Amino acid sequence: MIIRNENVFLLQTKNSSYFLQVLPSGHVEHLHYGKSILSRGQYEELLRADKEDKKIVLQMAKAMEIKHRHEGGNMIVYSPDHYPLCLEVMPLEMSSFGKGDIREPLIEVSHADGSLTSDFLFESAEILDDISKLDTLPSSYDDGQELKFNDETIDKAAQLVLTLKDKEYGLRLDLIYKVYPECDTITRTSVLYNDSQEKIVVDRLLSNQLDFQRVGLKLTSFHGRWADEMNMSDSICTAGKVVNEEISAGESGSRSNPFTMISGPDATEEAGDVYGLNLIYSGNHYSALSANGTFLSRFVSGIQPTGFSWTLEAGEKFEAPEAVMTFSDKGFHGMSVRMHDFVRKHIVRGEWRDKERPILINNWEATYFDFDEGKLLRIAKDAAKAGIELFVLDDGWFGKRNDDKAGLGDWTVNTKKLPDGLKGLADKINGLGMSFGLWVEPEMVNEDSDLFRAHPEWAVRIPNRPHSLGRNQMILDFTRKDVQDYIIDAMSKVFSSANISYIKWDMNRVFSDTFSRELPADRMKEFTHRYYLGLYRVMGELTKKFPKILFEGCSSGGNRFDLGILSYFPQIWGSDDTDAVCRMDIQRGYSYGYPVNTFGAHVSACPNHQTLHTVPLETRFSVAAFGCFGYELNLSELSDEQKKQVADQVAFYKEWRKVFQYGDFYRLDKYRFMAVSKDKSLAVALIFQKECRPNDDYLALRTMGLDPDKVYRIANRQVKINIKAFGSLINTMAPIHVKQNGIIHGMIDKFYKMQSEKEEITTTGGVANSCGVRLGPDYGGTGYGEDTRMFRTDDTRLYVIAEVQE
């Protein structure tokens, strides 16, 4: 809902308010963003009232506006006509460079006369019932559903366009706000129009500016590196500036994800004011929280200004990426649920948006480049027996691709490995009852490839200069339309050559030596943004042409995990690190801003290929289940016992898949997750044992999100326990001495498996949420019975929770 009274505007969601007004000077003052300033009754009354008669909104603005009486010492007065207005102490919707607001600006322009000063003032406003999209970039959309209050239907989403003008230079700036009431989310972006007769250079055009009338806020950002993504970092900003950015990698980045949070320093999972902030963009990004000496804070975000500029000719426009904001006064969890709902319904799109993701097997860590059709089919047959639904062929199926030094760019089948081609293999996989998927890396080229030999000018490199490689490969110049057209054509031929149901789209290096032969020297700073305009065109064309294919993005794992990619591909590979313990941290990091059904998570072999760490198969399953679930190991080489475990895991996941993928996600603590269905009738919880200690058998499960008035049955997932796990302790029960790992030990283990403890507790959601339920004892060094939990370091337990029908 968007309400206007004179030049006061209220952007209202179910539980939050965004409030602004136009000052007599023409500047747009930011009054409030956060907890709703309306009571529930006022909100519903405004929904029914005439939108032109909103006196309550005007009254609220008068109470909240900044009141100046005197010029601030050592400050710039904006204009004698508006004395004593000093922009430095004003919370503003946008700030330009050069008129006295010495804080971080939203926009910087180099004018034809050399001036850097801009002065954008309010010109007009338009409220639209329909959500528009950007012309050049992916953006959020309205899914067409309606919101009801007391059986009255209202429009679910709305859009506000504030038009500001710099009359001295003939420039026009649109600030575009979209309001999604049902998920308490607001987006905004900036579009600059050059209405003058001269070209200008845009040095900076950010997407979001959010001013706070306090300092000491906490900025939470997520950092890391390849195979160690999404580590949470907290910085309290009482003065100066805290920055989260990707400067030159050319991707949204594993080093710094574009998702951030702003909160009070004491906010918790369940309490406190928390803002979630993101960017619908895949290139270099910039966000910063600053605080000045007048006790104001400012958050800005958008395209990274370093290394960027854009020449805007007369009559042209430039669109900044769309920024996303959500707010909750119910802590980090409250914010996460709203952001998850927004991403699921207004970012992810297409046939797979609301579909449960299939369970897959990927051959990469099983075979790497060393495979033939026979080896693949052996894995596939075991996967089919286990109930796995999708077989994915990874790197190495094309060109002369026997290692990572050759073949990228040559998208024709290597018939030495696959004599019957992709179609032959896909038909055999389909015959086993599974779908077939394929890995591609369309943005890359090896020097040792037919494509590079035919078109060396298509590779991103500086002519006549040494160039850098990453994973022995170079990037194709997606700023060029001929390159885009080639990739669209080449991938279309591949995707239509067989019954392909899934595509993993990889991108295994960051940018360096950025240069395009088609860009003039004075526009080379446009390269990275133009690259993504080209990439989005390619992705858009292919996803429209192949709407039934499930696309998964990947960039050395999570190096390009962002809302721009999710606007085309419904899911992204979370990390090349498949170690379950590491994945607990990585997936927890993602969970703050991204829903579980957007990141891939696989069970892999042990010792793990990235860490050499060994954890139980059940632990690997339990962690991967909180993601788009699959396997990445050689099933053919598992023991019969392990194959039975895999089949049991697959059956369990299918039964609870909808809760895992579409339930509300809760972080119970650092090593405990929980997913609760939207109707609160079903839930799954995970407890991970980080470190086992002796003589410590206490364990309780305190839930979140259950309906306090409902009665639930809580039960653990029971698994078989290998006798060998007890080592020589078997001799405390055996009538004869059994040598550890000896023949007799092996025979006992082969024919006898112990069942894990059984928990069955019936209680109300109120008790489980408030107090938690006490579980049976762990093995603590003395005594063991059928109800004793064997809970070693790196063990997990899954608990299923179902409403008891009266």
LUMVO-487852 format. One line per 2 residues: their letters; for each residue x, y, z of C-alpha. Coordinates in steps of 0.05 Angstrom, whole numbers, plus 5000, padded with zeros to 4 digits. Layout:
residues N
a> X/Y/Z  ...
***
This chain:
residues 806
mi> 5000/5000/5000  5025/5069/4982
ir> 4991/5131/5012  5001/5203/4991
ne> 4977/5266/5025  5002/5328/4991
nv> 5078/5315/4988  5080/5264/5043
fl> 5086/5190/5024  5076/5128/5065
lq> 5098/5060/5038  5063/5010/5082
tk> 5071/4935/5088  5035/4890/5138
ns> 5086/4902/5193  5132/4959/5170
sy> 5128/5031/5147  5173/5071/5100
fl> 5158/5145/5108  5183/5205/5069
qv> 5164/5276/5050  5184/5331/5002
lp> 5213/5393/5036  5198/5464/5012
sg> 5269/5464/4982  5251/5405/4937
hv> 5295/5355/4975  5263/5289/4996
eh> 5268/5278/5070  5271/5207/5097
lh> 5227/5205/5159  5226/5132/5179
yg> 5237/5060/5158  5223/5005/5207
ks> 5167/4982/5252  5098/5002/5229
il> 5076/5071/5250  5004/5049/5241
sr> 4965/5006/5288  4931/4946/5258
gq> 4864/4982/5260  4893/5044/5226
ye> 4924/5000/5172  4859/4966/5155
el> 4822/5033/5158  4870/5064/5108
lr> 4862/5005/5062  4788/5021/5055
ad> 4794/5097/5055  4799/5144/4996
ke> 4873/5147/4980  4869/5222/4971
dk> 4842/5233/5041  4897/5211/5088
ki> 4900/5265/5142  4932/5218/5192
vl> 4993/5210/5147  5004/5285/5144
qm> 4997/5292/5219  5049/5238/5230
ak> 5099/5271/5183  5093/5338/5220
am> 5111/5303/5285  5171/5267/5255
ei> 5204/5318/5210  5272/5348/5227
kh> 5264/5419/5254  5321/5469/5241
rh> 5326/5535/5277  5398/5556/5264
eg> 5455/5545/5215  5501/5491/5239
gn> 5572/5512/5255  5621/5499/5198
mi> 5564/5472/5155  5542/5493/5086
vy> 5473/5527/5081  5440/5499/5020
sp> 5411/5564/4995  5392/5634/5023
dh> 5321/5620/5000  5317/5561/5047
yp> 5357/5585/5107  5380/5551/5152
lc> 5375/5485/5114  5440/5446/5120
le> 5438/5380/5082  5493/5349/5123
vm> 5445/5340/5182  5385/5318/5142
pl> 5362/5246/5133  5351/5243/5058
em> 5324/5195/5006  5381/5212/4959
ss> 5443/5255/4963  5483/5284/4906
fg> 5553/5312/4905  5572/5384/4918
kg> 5515/5420/4954  5537/5412/5026
di> 5518/5340/5043  5589/5315/5054
re> 5567/5244/5068  5568/5188/5018
pl> 5527/5206/4956  5479/5164/4916
ie> 5500/5196/4851  5563/5228/4822
vs> 5564/5258/4753  5619/5291/4712
ha> 5585/5344/4671  5606/5369/4603
dg> 5634/5434/4633  5677/5394/4683
sl> 5633/5407/4743  5620/5351/4792
ts> 5562/5386/4828  5491/5361/4819
df> 5427/5386/4851  5367/5339/4842
lf> 5302/5368/4869  5231/5340/4870
es> 5191/5349/4806  5133/5300/4809
ae> 5108/5234/4837  5067/5177/4808
il> 5034/5119/4844  5022/5057/4802
dd> 4981/4995/4817  5023/4953/4770
is> 5095/4934/4782  5141/4951/4725
kl> 5208/4919/4707  5275/4948/4687
dt> 5292/4947/4613  5365/4924/4619
lp> 5369/4887/4686  5331/4833/4722
ss> 5282/4859/4774  5229/4836/4823
yd> 5159/4821/4798  5088/4816/4825
dg> 5064/4744/4824  4992/4766/4815
qe> 4965/4741/4881  4918/4785/4922
lk> 4918/4803/4995  4854/4801/5036
fn> 4833/4838/5098  4765/4822/5129
de> 4744/4790/5063  4761/4853/5024
ti> 4811/4846/4968  4865/4898/4958
dk> 4923/4903/4909  4982/4864/4935
aa> 5038/4905/4907  5045/4977/4886
ql> 5099/5024/4858  5119/5095/4872
vl> 5161/5136/4824  5192/5200/4850
tl> 5220/5243/4794  5275/5292/4812
kd> 5308/5342/4765  5374/5378/4761
ke> 5349/5437/4721  5417/5469/4714
yg> 5444/5410/4674  5381/5380/4644
lr> 5383/5314/4682  5325/5273/4709
ld> 5329/5221/4764  5274/5171/4779
li> 5273/5139/4847  5230/5077/4839
yk> 5200/5041/4900  5161/4975/4898
vy> 5121/4953/4958  5106/4880/4972
pe> 5060/4882/5033  5052/4807/5046
cd> 5127/4795/5056  5143/4862/5088
ti> 5192/4879/5032  5206/4943/4994
tr> 5253/4950/4935  5282/5013/4904
ts> 5326/5033/4847  5350/5094/4809
vl> 5344/5111/4736  5381/5171/4707
yn> 5358/5205/4643  5402/5253/4604
ds> 5352/5305/4578  5407/5354/4560
qe> 5442/5364/4493  5510/5343/4518
ki> 5539/5277/4541  5556/5266/4613
vv> 5597/5213/4651  5562/5176/4707
dr> 5617/5161/4759  5568/5131/4809
ll> 5495/5114/4809  5477/5072/4869
sn> 5411/5036/4881  5395/5048/4953
ql> 5406/5102/5005  5378/5092/5074
df> 5389/5143/5129  5381/5129/5204
qr> 5374/5180/5260  5423/5143/5305
vg> 5493/5115/5306  5523/5052/5335
lk> 5486/5005/5287  5515/4937/5270
lt> 5530/4917/5198  5532/4842/5188
sf> 5564/4818/5123  5587/4751/5096
hg> 5657/4737/5072  5704/4680/5053
rw> 5739/4649/4994  5733/4589/4949
ad> 5705/4529/4988  5696/4572/5051
em> 5639/4619/5034  5589/4659/5076
nm> 5628/4669/5141  5590/4720/5183
sd> 5624/4784/5204  5596/4837/5251
si> 5620/4910/5253  5589/4964/5298
ct> 5594/5032/5265  5596/5089/5315
ag> 5639/5133/5269  5672/5128/5202
kv> 5651/5075/5152  5644/5000/5147
vn> 5646/4973/5076  5623/4907/5044
ee> 5646/4904/4972  5672/4865/4913
is> 5721/4912/4877  5748/4879/4814
ag> 5731/4804/4816  5675/4817/4767
es> 5627/4774/4807  5582/4784/4866
gs> 5633/4741/4901  5652/4689/4952
rs> 5698/4742/4982  5638/4786/4999
np> 5567/4768/4985  5521/4827/4968
ft> 5471/4808/5023  5480/4848/5088
mi> 5441/4861/5151  5435/4923/5195
sg> 5412/4915/5267  5418/4942/5336
pd> 5479/4914/5372  5435/4872/5419
at> 5390/4840/5367  5381/4764/5373
ee> 5349/4710/5331  5281/4724/5362
ag> 5283/4797/5384  5306/4865/5362
dv> 5303/4908/5300  5337/4876/5239
yg> 5341/4901/5167  5357/4853/5110
ln> 5389/4886/5049  5408/4857/4982
li> 5420/4874/4909  5391/4842/4846
ys> 5458/4842/4811  5516/4794/4795
gn> 5575/4841/4784  5621/4882/4828
hy> 5579/4910/4885  5588/4961/4939
sa> 5552/4973/5005  5573/5016/5064
ls> 5546/5038/5131  5574/5104/5155
an> 5563/5149/5216  5578/5223/5221
gt> 5589/5273/5276  5516/5295/5275
fl> 5493/5227/5300  5464/5204/5234
sr> 5480/5138/5199  5475/5124/5125
fv> 5473/5059/5087  5484/5058/5012
sg> 5489/5001/4962  5495/4990/4888
iq> 5545/4979/4832  5617/4985/4856
pt> 5640/5056/4837  5713/5036/4836
gf> 5732/5018/4765  5664/5040/4738
sw> 5639/5097/4696  5585/5103/4643
tl> 5582/5154/4587  5510/5177/4578
ea> 5496/5209/4512  5441/5261/4503
ge> 5373/5226/4505  5399/5162/4538
kf> 5383/5132/4606  5421/5088/4655
ea> 5388/5039/4702  5419/5020/4769
pe> 5405/4949/4796  5345/4941/4841
av> 5359/4939/4916  5318/4898/4965
mt> 5300/4918/5037  5261/4880/5090
fs> 5251/4895/5163  5230/4857/5225
dk> 5227/4874/5299  5227/4799/5313
gf> 5302/4790/5306  5344/4757/5252
hg> 5295/4700/5243  5237/4747/5231
ms> 5278/4783/5179  5300/4718/5146
vr> 5230/4691/5137  5208/4755/5103
mh> 5268/4756/5057  5258/4682/5041
df> 5185/4693/5023  5204/4752/4978
vr> 5259/4713/4942  5213/4653/4931
kh> 5155/4693/4904  5184/4755/4872
iv> 5254/4736/4849  5253/4662/4830
rg> 5207/4651/4770  5187/4601/4717
ew> 5162/4529/4720  5209/4509/4777
rd> 5192/4567/4824  5144/4527/4867
ke> 5165/4456/4848  5201/4409/4896
rp> 5272/4400/4872  5293/4330/4849
il> 5345/4287/4886  5406/4282/4842
in> 5471/4244/4834  5530/4283/4804
nw> 5590/4244/4778  5644/4299/4789
ea> 5676/4276/4854  5664/4203/4833
ty> 5703/4206/4768  5728/4277/4754
fd> 5750/4276/4681  5764/4201/4679
fd> 5700/4168/4656  5667/4131/4599
eg> 5595/4112/4588  5603/4045/4623
kl> 5630/4077/4687  5574/4129/4686
lr> 5520/4076/4677  5546/4034/4735
ia> 5537/4094/4780  5469/4110/4750
kd> 5443/4039/4760  5460/4041/4834
aa> 5429/4110/4839  5365/4086/4807
ka> 5361/4027/4855  5368/4077/4913
gi> 5310/4119/4887  5351/4178/4863
el> 5314/4218/4810  5365/4255/4768
fv> 5434/4237/4740  5480/4295/4725
ld> 5540/4289/4679  5592/4340/4700
dg> 5655/4368/4665  5694/4328/4613
wf> 5640/4306/4562  5659/4352/4505
gk> 5717/4370/4458  5786/4347/4479
rn> 5768/4356/4552  5810/4306/4591
dd> 5835/4358/4641  5823/4432/4654
ka> 5874/4456/4603  5834/4445/4539
gl> 5767/4442/4506  5726/4499/4537
gd> 5687/4532/4481  5681/4469/4438
wt> 5611/4445/4455  5611/4380/4415
vn> 5608/4311/4447  5672/4272/4458
tk> 5651/4207/4425  5711/4169/4454
kl> 5678/4176/4522  5606/4175/4498
pd> 5602/4135/4433  5527/4144/4429
gl> 5530/4218/4445  5489/4255/4496
kg> 5424/4227/4468  5448/4156/4475
la> 5469/4166/4547  5406/4206/4565
dk> 5362/4152/4535  5397/4099/4577
in> 5390/4141/4640  5317/4153/4625
gl> 5309/4079/4615  5331/4069/4687
gm> 5274/4115/4710  5317/4177/4721
sf> 5321/4245/4689  5386/4268/4656
gl> 5425/4332/4670  5488/4364/4643
wv> 5545/4411/4664  5566/4469/4619
ep> 5612/4529/4626  5590/4574/4569
em> 5626/4638/4591  5695/4608/4585
vn> 5747/4589/4533  5813/4552/4535
ed> 5870/4574/4490  5875/4502/4469
sd> 5807/4500/4435  5780/4505/4365
lf> 5738/4565/4387  5798/4605/4410
ra> 5837/4588/4348  5779/4612/4305
hp> 5762/4674/4347  5820/4697/4391
ew> 5788/4766/4392  5730/4738/4432
av> 5773/4725/4493  5777/4779/4547
ri> 5850/4802/4546  5890/4865/4531
pn> 5919/4862/4461  5994/4856/4456
rp> 6001/4851/4532  6013/4790/4577
hs> 5947/4764/4604  5927/4725/4667
lg> 5894/4657/4671  5849/4626/4723
rn> 5840/4550/4721  5878/4552/4655
qm> 5821/4591/4621  5799/4659/4597
il> 5731/4693/4597  5692/4704/4533
df> 5673/4776/4518  5599/4777/4533
tr> 5597/4852/4520  5597/4832/4446
kd> 5531/4813/4413  5565/4764/4366
vq> 5592/4726/4426  5524/4726/4459
dy> 5492/4700/4396  5544/4646/4388
ii> 5533/4621/4460  5457/4623/4452
da> 5462/4582/4389  5514/4533/4416
ms> 5477/4520/4481  5411/4514/4444
kv> 5440/4458/4402  5467/4423/4464
fs> 5403/4430/4505  5360/4404/4448
sa> 5406/4347/4429  5379/4300/4483
ni> 5325/4295/4535  5359/4342/4584
sy> 5321/4361/4646  5374/4399/4686
ik> 5433/4444/4670  5490/4463/4717
wd> 5518/4529/4691  5588/4539/4718
mn> 5638/4597/4716  5705/4579/4745
rv> 5747/4642/4749  5742/4715/4767
fs> 5756/4773/4721  5825/4802/4705
dt> 5854/4842/4647  5785/4867/4630
fs> 5783/4894/4559  5738/4892/4499
re> 5761/4905/4428  5692/4935/4413
lp> 5694/4988/4467  5730/5054/4457
ad> 5785/5070/4507  5745/5123/4543
rm> 5688/5073/4556  5729/5015/4581
ke> 5703/5025/4652  5636/5003/4626
ft> 5662/4933/4611  5639/4895/4673
hr> 5569/4923/4673  5562/4912/4598
yy> 5586/4840/4609  5528/4827/4656
lg> 5478/4860/4610  5502/4810/4558
ly> 5501/4751/4606  5430/4768/4629
rv> 5408/4770/4556  5438/4701/4543
mg> 5407/4672/4606  5341/4703/4591
el> 5339/4677/4520  5358/4606/4540
tk> 5311/4600/4600  5253/4625/4556
kf> 5272/4576/4501  5279/4517/4550
pk> 5228/4532/4605  5223/4460/4630
il> 5297/4453/4645  5318/4463/4717
fe> 5379/4509/4715  5428/4513/4772
gc> 5479/4569/4774  5550/4556/4797
ss> 5614/4596/4799  5670/4558/4833
gg> 5615/4540/4881  5585/4603/4913
nr> 5626/4656/4878  5565/4684/4843
fd> 5509/4671/4892  5462/4729/4884
lg> 5391/4752/4867  5411/4769/4795
il> 5427/4696/4780  5365/4672/4819
sy> 5323/4716/4773  5340/4666/4717
fp> 5362/4602/4752  5319/4576/4810
qi> 5379/4549/4850  5454/4558/4857
wg> 5509/4510/4879  5526/4533/4950
sd> 5599/4514/4954  5651/4467/4924
dt> 5665/4447/4996  5621/4386/5010
da> 5649/4372/5079  5587/4367/5123
vc> 5618/4403/5182  5641/4461/5139
rm> 5573/4461/5104  5538/4472/5170
di> 5572/4540/5173  5565/4556/5099
qr> 5491/4538/5096  5476/4576/5160
gy> 5508/4637/5128  5465/4631/5066
sy> 5402/4620/5108  5401/4692/5132
gy> 5385/4719/5063  5369/4660/5017
pv> 5316/4605/5024  5338/4532/5030
nt> 5310/4513/4963  5358/4560/4927
fg> 5424/4528/4947  5450/4460/4926
ah> 5479/4413/4979  5508/4343/4966
vs> 5530/4282/5004  5601/4266/4983
ac> 5654/4213/4997  5698/4208/5059
pn> 5753/4227/5071  5725/4291/5042
hq> 5760/4314/4978  5768/4386/5003
tl> 5787/4375/5077  5805/4301/5084
ht> 5755/4301/5142  5715/4238/5156
vp> 5644/4243/5184  5589/4191/5186
le> 5545/4181/5124  5484/4199/5166
tr> 5514/4266/5185  5530/4281/5112
fs> 5457/4267/5095  5427/4306/5153
va> 5465/4370/5134  5454/4364/5059
af> 5380/4352/5070  5374/4426/5088
gc> 5386/4446/5016  5372/4423/4944
fg> 5393/4353/4961  5436/4305/4923
ye> 5497/4258/4923  5566/4268/4893
ln> 5605/4204/4902  5615/4136/4869
ls> 5555/4096/4892  5584/4035/4857
el> 5641/4033/4907  5598/4036/4970
sd> 5587/3975/5011  5520/3940/5010
eq> 5506/3968/5079  5521/4039/5055
kk> 5477/4030/4994  5420/4010/5040
qv> 5433/4073/5081  5430/4116/5018
ad> 5364/4084/4997  5336/4096/5066
qv> 5359/4169/5065  5328/4180/4996
af> 5261/4151/5019  5262/4194/5082
yk> 5279/4257/5044  5223/4246/4994
ew> 5173/4240/5051  5196/4305/5084
rk> 5221/4342/5022  5168/4396/5021
vf> 5182/4414/5093  5258/4417/5081
qy> 5252/4459/5017  5192/4504/5031
gd> 5185/4507/5106  5204/4568/5147
fy> 5277/4559/5166  5300/4570/5238
rl> 5370/4574/5266  5359/4544/5336
dk> 5432/4556/5352  5498/4550/5316
yr> 5492/4475/5306  5417/4464/5304
fm> 5370/4477/5246  5295/4470/5239
av> 5245/4476/5183  5170/4486/5197
sk> 5115/4480/5145  5076/4543/5131
dk> 5013/4514/5164  5056/4493/5225
sl> 5031/4421/5221  5099/4390/5204
av> 5172/4404/5221  5241/4374/5218
al> 5298/4391/5266  5372/4376/5263
if> 5419/4371/5323  5494/4367/5307
qk> 5544/4343/5359  5603/4389/5350
ec> 5644/4357/5406  5627/4296/5448
rp> 5647/4301/5522  5646/4244/5573
nd> 5596/4240/5630  5551/4291/5595
dy> 5486/4258/5576  5440/4319/5577
la> 5405/4336/5512  5342/4377/5501
lr> 5308/4402/5438  5279/4472/5443
tm> 5240/4486/5380  5219/4550/5346
gl> 5159/4564/5302  5111/4511/5326
dp> 5039/4532/5341  5036/4538/5417
dk> 4964/4514/5418  4975/4452/5377
vy> 4996/4383/5402  5055/4351/5368
ri> 5089/4283/5366  5165/4289/5365
an> 5206/4229/5342  5277/4217/5321
rq> 5299/4187/5255  5324/4118/5275
vk> 5386/4090/5241  5425/4026/5245
in> 5489/4026/5287  5551/3989/5266
ik> 5577/3943/5321  5648/3962/5302
af> 5634/4033/5324  5640/4007/5396
gs> 5710/3980/5383  5736/3934/5437
li> 5678/3952/5484  5643/3893/5452
nt> 5682/3850/5501  5640/3878/5559
ma> 5581/3839/5530  5610/3783/5488
pi> 5616/3713/5520  5684/3704/5486
hv> 5740/3752/5473  5731/3788/5406
kq> 5792/3819/5374  5777/3889/5349
ng> 5769/3889/5273  5784/3815/5272
ii> 5746/3760/5234  5696/3747/5290
hg> 5685/3822/5299  5670/3828/5224
mi> 5623/3769/5224  5582/3797/5282
dk> 5579/3864/5248  5557/3833/5182
fy> 5497/3796/5211  5477/3841/5269
km> 5462/3915/5269  5440/3953/5330
qs> 5381/4000/5325  5392/4071/5350
ek> 5352/4098/5408  5278/4112/5398
ee> 5248/4178/5420  5173/4191/5420
it> 5148/4252/5457  5079/4283/5454
tt> 5072/4355/5478  5045/4423/5458
gg> 5081/4471/5413  5081/4520/5472
va> 5122/4472/5515  5169/4454/5459
ns> 5181/4527/5440  5188/4554/5510
cg> 5221/4500/5552  5242/4448/5501
vr> 5234/4373/5509  5284/4331/5548
lg> 5312/4275/5505  5340/4208/5528
pd> 5412/4203/5553  5476/4201/5511
yg> 5528/4148/5521  5575/4184/5569
gt> 5629/4133/5585  5589/4085/5630
gy> 5531/4041/5614  5494/4029/5549
ge> 5422/4008/5536  5373/4006/5479
dt> 5349/4077/5496  5420/4105/5502
rm> 5440/4153/5447  5506/4140/5413
fr> 5524/4212/5398  5597/4219/5379
td> 5634/4281/5355  5606/4298/5286
dt> 5543/4256/5295  5474/4285/5280
rl> 5402/4269/5296  5342/4288/5256
yv> 5275/4296/5292  5209/4296/5256
ia> 5151/4334/5286  5079/4324/5266
ev> 5015/4354/5291  4972/4304/5329
qe> 4902/4305/5301  4850/4304/5356
***
